[in-house]
Amino acid sequence: MGNLPWSATEEDLARAFAKFDVKSCRVISDRETGRSRGFGFVEIADEDAERAIQEMSGYVMNDRVLVVNEAQPRPGRA
């Protein structure tokens, strides 16, 4: 998911997605500064995934509209 507020934590993501079967949450941070890069991942049970994408895309968190989609492998990575 993208467009996360810079202040968002993994706990914030878990709370926002609480109505789904959340397995894990991760906010991606810059290796050098430790600051959020504005995106993260929420691992959800397969049976909830499509509904979570539909319901949470456009969710407003701290005045930022989340962009929620299925994670895709990065090009050139296995």
C-alpha positions, 0 to 999 in steps of 0.5 A: 500500500502506498501514500502512508502518512509519514508517522504511520506505524505497524500498529496503526496499520494493524488497527486500520485493517483490524476487521480482516484476518491480518497476519503481519504489517510492515512499514518500509523505512529508509535504511540510512535515515530510518524514516518511513518511505510512505509505503508498507505491506499488510499480509492478510488471509487469502480469503480476505485479501480481495475484500480488503483491497476493495474496502481499504483503497481510498481509506483516509489515515491522518489526512492521507488517502491510502492506495491499496493493491496486491503486492507484486514482485519487483522486476529483476528479483526472484 
